[in-house]
Amino acid sequence: MEVLWSLVVGVFVAIGVYLMLERHVLRLLYGLILISSAINLAIFTAGRLTPGNPPLIELGSSLPAEGAANPLPQALILTAIVIGFGLLIFALMLLYRANVETGSADVDEMKASEEDK
């Protein structure tokens, strides 16, 4: 199962890099979001996938059951999702402001607009 998810992460990263190489700023943002999701999925996969054995500690025990997933990557991913959402909103506001100032979302046209000023 981990091999399949590793391939999915690889495809996400490849598509994200492709999108980040585009000239349109919105596609760059989509690529950034996709790579962020790929990294979250990679961390989640590294923490083991055990759908039938949740990472819960039984009463009176000090460790989770044998073969359970590691709960630390799950907590890190929750934090990364919140930070990623904040980054997305910040980048969207920057994109909106740049679009208002230059009248375009194309990187080359933004650069030409700045050189004209």
N, C-alpha and C positions, 0 to 999 in steps of 0.2 A: 504494500500500500504506500509506503514511503517513497518508493521509486516513482510511482505515478505522480505523487504530489511534487516530487523534485522536478519531474518533466514539466508539470504545470507552472512551477516557479520559473523555470528556464524560459518557457514561452512568454510568460508575463514580462520578464526582464527584457527579452528580445523585442517584444512589441513596444514596451515602454521606452527603450533606447531609440527605436525607430521613430516613435512619436516625438521624442525630445530633439531629434535632428531636423524636424520640420521647421519652416520659417514662421509659421503662424504661432503666436504666443499661446493661444488656447490649447493647441495640440501639445505644446511643450508642457503645459500644466496637466493635461490628461496623462502624458507620459510619466510625469513626476508622481502622480497619484497611483498609476499602475505599478511603478517600481516600488513605491511605498507598500502597496498591498502585497507585492511579491516577497518583500523582505519580511513582512508580518507572517505570511504563510510559511516561509522558510524557517523562521524561528518557531512557529507552532509545530511544524513537522519535526524539527530537531528535538522537541520536548516529548516525543512519542505520541502516537495516536492510538488511544485505547478507548473506543466508544463504550465497551461493555464493562470497563473497570475505571470508574471516576477517581480522581486524586483526592479522596476523602480519607481522613484519619479516623479510625474506629475509636470508640470510647475506651480509655484505658491503655491505648497504644501510643507509641511515640513516632511511628513511621506509617506511611500509607501502605496499603496492601502490595504484595509482590507483583511487579509488572504494571503498576499504575503509571499513568502519565505524570510528568513533572509539572507541578502547578506554577513554578516560577516563570517559565516562558508565557504561560497564559496571562499572568498578571502583567508582565512586560508588554504584551501585545495590547491589552486593554489601555495601558498608558500610551502606547504608540498610536493607537487609534484616535485618542483625544488630541494628542499633539498634532497628528496628521490632519485632523479636521480643522484645528486652529490655523495650521499652515495653509490649508486650502482656502479658507476664508480670507486670510491675509493676502495671499497671492491673487485671489479674485478681485479684491479691492484695488491692488496695485495694477492689475490688468485693466480694470474699469477706468482708473485714473489715467493710465497711459493712453487708453483708447480715446478718452475725452480730450486729452491734451494734443494728441497727434492726429486723431481722426482715422486711425487704422490699427489693426492688430497684427499686421505683418512686420516682422523684425526689420527688414530692409527699408520699408517705408517709414518706420519710426526713426531709423538712423538718418535717413535723408531729411526727414522733418526737423530733427535736432540740428543737423548741419546747416540748414537754411536759416535758423534763428540766430 
